[in-house]
Amino acid sequence: MKQLLLSVLFVSSAFVAFSQEEDEKPKRLSKEEEPGHFKRENVFVGGGVGLGFSSSSFGSNFNLGITPELGYSFTQWLDMGVSLNLNYYSYNYADFGGGTTKQRSFNYGGGVFLRAYPLQEFFVQVQPEYNFISTKLTSTSNNAVLRLTQKAPSFLVGIGYGRRIVGQSGFYTTILLDLGQNPSSPYRQISLDAFGNPTGTTYAIPVIRAGFTYYLRPKKQK
């Protein structure tokens, strides 16, 4: 939670700093409006489809989700905004009774994101989130069923590639890892030892997201 709060404060501070810089030393991203003012064409909406998976001799997992977002391009190299997520996860792994435990999880949440473009088509993304998770565990060994409700932060960091021209539509693909250590995070999984027993530690599941962005058009001049 502390890491999530620090990340949100960082993004908020950066938002204010860039807003002040826009007022004091405006940088034009569009020729349609005077610099130093909010530009509607710099606002974008978008969304992505997320995919994650891993497999080993002890089991496998799969996740699929959607991530609508709303953001603003402050400069030619920096985007910031908010994002929601809706995900489904499926885990299958060997249990102590010689059978298989099936885990089915559904989570929703949201957070903020920052994308920096060191190169025109490549970017670095940082995205702290907070998630609400509902899980159902079923064991084939004794047909036991367990239901859990959890809350957990995550801290996604990764790189991406895409086409981005401020004021126009675009697309992107990212690969992200949860660098947080919360074991309840939907983007982490409990590791197993050589006998298939939980070790008490977790590892990050690679999350691949592909999506699009659509910039709002400037208001027509009367």
C-alpha positions as CSV (number, residue, x, y, z in Angstrom):
1,M,0.0,0.0,0.0
2,K,2.8,2.4,0.9
3,Q,4.4,1.8,-2.5
4,L,1.1,2.5,-4.3
5,L,0.6,5.7,-2.4
6,L,4.1,6.9,-3.2
7,S,3.5,6.2,-6.8
8,V,0.2,8.1,-6.9
9,L,1.9,11.0,-5.2
10,F,4.7,10.9,-7.7
11,V,2.3,11.0,-10.7
12,S,0.2,13.7,-9.1
13,S,3.3,15.9,-8.4
14,A,4.5,15.4,-12.0
15,F,1.0,16.4,-13.2
16,V,1.2,19.6,-11.3
17,A,4.8,20.3,-12.4
18,F,4.0,19.9,-16.0
19,S,0.8,21.9,-15.7
20,Q,2.9,24.8,-14.2
21,E,5.5,24.4,-16.9
22,E,2.7,24.6,-19.5
23,D,1.6,27.9,-18.1
24,E,5.1,29.4,-17.7
25,K,6.8,28.0,-20.7
26,P,4.1,26.6,-23.0
27,K,5.1,23.9,-25.5
28,R,2.9,23.8,-28.6
29,L,1.6,20.4,-29.6
30,S,-1.0,21.7,-31.9
31,K,-1.2,24.7,-34.3
32,E,-4.9,24.9,-33.8
33,E,-4.8,26.6,-30.4
34,E,-2.6,29.1,-28.6
35,P,0.0,27.7,-26.3
36,G,-0.5,27.7,-22.6
37,H,-4.1,26.5,-22.8
38,F,-5.8,23.1,-22.3
39,K,-5.9,21.4,-25.7
40,R,-8.8,19.1,-26.4
41,E,-6.9,17.3,-29.2
42,N,-4.3,16.3,-26.7
43,V,-6.9,14.2,-24.7
44,F,-7.1,10.6,-25.7
45,V,-9.3,7.7,-24.9
46,G,-8.4,4.1,-25.6
47,G,-8.3,0.6,-24.4
48,G,-6.4,-2.6,-24.5
49,V,-6.7,-6.3,-24.3
50,G,-4.4,-8.0,-21.8
51,L,-3.0,-11.5,-22.0
52,G,-0.8,-13.4,-19.6
53,F,0.3,-17.0,-19.3
54,S,2.9,-19.3,-17.9
55,S,3.4,-23.1,-17.7
56,S,5.6,-25.6,-15.9
57,S,5.6,-29.3,-15.1
58,F,3.5,-28.6,-12.0
59,G,0.8,-26.5,-13.5
60,S,-0.2,-23.6,-15.7
61,N,-2.1,-20.3,-15.6
62,F,-3.9,-18.0,-18.0
63,N,-5.4,-14.6,-17.8
64,L,-7.4,-12.3,-20.0
65,G,-8.6,-8.8,-19.4
66,I,-9.6,-5.4,-20.8
67,T,-8.2,-2.0,-19.8
68,P,-10.1,1.2,-20.8
69,E,-8.1,4.4,-20.3
70,L,-8.3,8.2,-20.5
71,G,-5.1,10.3,-20.8
72,Y,-3.5,13.5,-21.8
73,S,-0.3,14.2,-23.9
74,F,1.7,16.9,-22.0
75,T,4.5,16.9,-24.4
76,Q,5.6,15.0,-27.5
77,W,7.3,12.5,-25.2
78,L,5.1,12.2,-22.1
79,D,1.5,10.8,-21.6
80,M,-0.3,10.5,-18.3
81,G,-3.8,9.3,-17.4
82,V,-6.1,6.9,-15.5
83,S,-6.9,3.3,-16.4
84,L,-9.5,0.7,-15.3
85,N,-9.0,-3.0,-15.5
86,L,-11.3,-6.1,-15.7
87,N,-9.6,-9.5,-15.6
88,Y,-10.2,-13.2,-15.5
89,Y,-7.6,-15.7,-14.3
90,S,-7.4,-19.5,-14.4
91,Y,-4.7,-21.5,-12.5
92,N,-4.3,-25.3,-12.5
93,Y,-1.6,-26.9,-10.3
94,A,-0.9,-30.2,-8.5
95,D,-2.0,-30.3,-4.9
96,F,-0.9,-32.3,-1.8
97,G,-3.5,-35.0,-2.3
98,G,-2.2,-36.1,-5.7
99,G,-5.0,-34.3,-7.5
100,T,-5.3,-30.9,-9.1
101,T,-6.4,-27.6,-7.6
102,K,-8.3,-25.4,-10.0
103,Q,-8.3,-21.7,-9.2
104,R,-10.6,-19.3,-11.0
105,S,-10.3,-15.6,-10.2
106,F,-12.1,-12.4,-11.3
107,N,-10.7,-9.0,-10.5
108,Y,-11.4,-5.4,-11.2
109,G,-9.6,-2.2,-10.2
110,G,-7.9,0.9,-11.5
111,G,-4.9,3.2,-11.2
112,V,-2.8,5.8,-13.0
113,F,-0.2,5.4,-15.7
114,L,2.7,7.2,-17.1
115,R,4.3,6.6,-20.6
116,A,7.6,8.2,-21.5
117,Y,8.8,8.0,-25.1
118,P,12.6,8.1,-25.3
119,L,12.2,7.1,-29.0
120,Q,9.3,8.0,-31.3
121,E,7.9,4.4,-31.4
122,F,9.1,3.0,-28.1
123,F,8.0,3.9,-24.6
124,V,8.5,3.0,-21.0
125,Q,5.3,2.5,-18.9
126,V,4.8,2.7,-15.1
127,Q,1.3,1.9,-13.8
128,P,0.4,1.4,-10.1
129,E,-3.0,-0.2,-9.5
130,Y,-5.3,-1.3,-6.7
131,N,-7.3,-4.5,-7.3
132,F,-10.3,-6.3,-5.8
133,I,-10.2,-10.0,-6.3
134,S,-12.8,-12.8,-6.0
135,T,-11.4,-16.3,-6.1
136,K,-12.8,-19.8,-6.2
137,L,-10.6,-22.8,-5.4
138,T,-11.7,-26.4,-6.2
139,S,-9.6,-29.5,-5.4
140,T,-10.1,-32.7,-7.4
141,S,-8.6,-34.7,-4.5
142,N,-11.6,-34.2,-2.2
143,N,-13.9,-32.0,-4.1
144,A,-13.4,-29.2,-1.6
145,V,-14.4,-25.7,-2.6
146,L,-13.0,-22.5,-1.1
147,R,-14.1,-18.9,-1.9
148,L,-11.9,-15.9,-1.1
149,T,-12.3,-12.1,-1.4
150,Q,-9.1,-10.1,-1.4
151,K,-7.7,-6.6,-2.0
152,A,-4.2,-6.0,-3.3
153,P,-2.0,-3.3,-4.9
154,S,0.2,-3.9,-7.8
155,F,3.1,-1.9,-9.4
156,L,3.3,-2.7,-13.2
157,V,6.4,-1.6,-15.1
158,G,7.3,-2.5,-18.7
159,I,8.2,-1.4,-22.2
160,G,6.1,-1.0,-25.3
161,Y,6.0,-0.3,-29.0
162,G,3.4,1.5,-31.1
163,R,2.4,4.3,-33.4
164,R,1.7,7.6,-31.6
165,I,1.1,11.0,-33.2
166,V,-0.5,13.6,-30.9
167,G,-3.9,14.5,-32.3
168,Q,-4.3,11.3,-34.3
169,S,-5.3,7.8,-33.5
170,G,-2.7,5.2,-32.7
171,F,-1.9,1.7,-31.4
172,Y,0.4,0.1,-28.9
173,T,1.7,-3.2,-27.5
174,T,3.3,-3.6,-24.0
175,I,4.8,-6.2,-21.9
176,L,4.5,-5.5,-18.1
177,L,5.7,-7.1,-14.9
178,D,4.4,-6.5,-11.4
179,L,7.4,-5.4,-9.4
180,G,5.4,-5.3,-6.1
181,Q,5.7,-8.1,-3.6
182,N,2.1,-8.5,-2.5
183,P,1.3,-12.2,-2.8
184,S,-2.4,-11.5,-3.4
185,S,-1.7,-9.4,-6.6
186,P,-3.5,-10.8,-9.6
187,Y,-0.2,-10.4,-11.6
188,R,1.9,-12.7,-9.3
189,Q,1.8,-16.4,-8.7
190,I,3.1,-18.6,-5.8
191,S,6.2,-20.5,-6.7
192,L,6.5,-24.2,-6.2
193,D,9.5,-26.3,-5.2
194,A,10.8,-29.4,-7.0
195,F,8.0,-31.5,-5.4
196,G,5.2,-29.2,-6.3
197,N,4.8,-27.7,-2.9
198,P,4.3,-23.9,-2.3
199,T,7.5,-22.1,-1.3
200,G,5.9,-19.1,0.2
201,T,7.4,-16.7,-2.4
202,T,5.8,-15.4,-5.6
203,Y,7.0,-14.5,-9.0
204,A,5.6,-12.0,-11.6
205,I,3.5,-13.2,-14.5
206,P,4.3,-11.5,-17.8
207,V,1.3,-9.4,-18.9
208,I,1.0,-8.6,-22.6
209,R,-1.4,-5.8,-23.5
210,A,-2.3,-4.6,-27.0
211,G,-4.6,-1.7,-27.6
212,F,-5.4,1.6,-29.3
213,T,-5.6,5.3,-28.6
214,Y,-8.0,7.9,-30.1
215,Y,-7.4,11.6,-29.7
216,L,-10.3,13.9,-29.4
217,R,-10.6,16.4,-32.2
218,P,-10.3,20.2,-31.6
219,K,-13.5,22.2,-31.5
220,K,-14.5,23.5,-34.9
221,Q,-14.1,27.3,-35.3
222,K,-17.3,29.2,-36.0
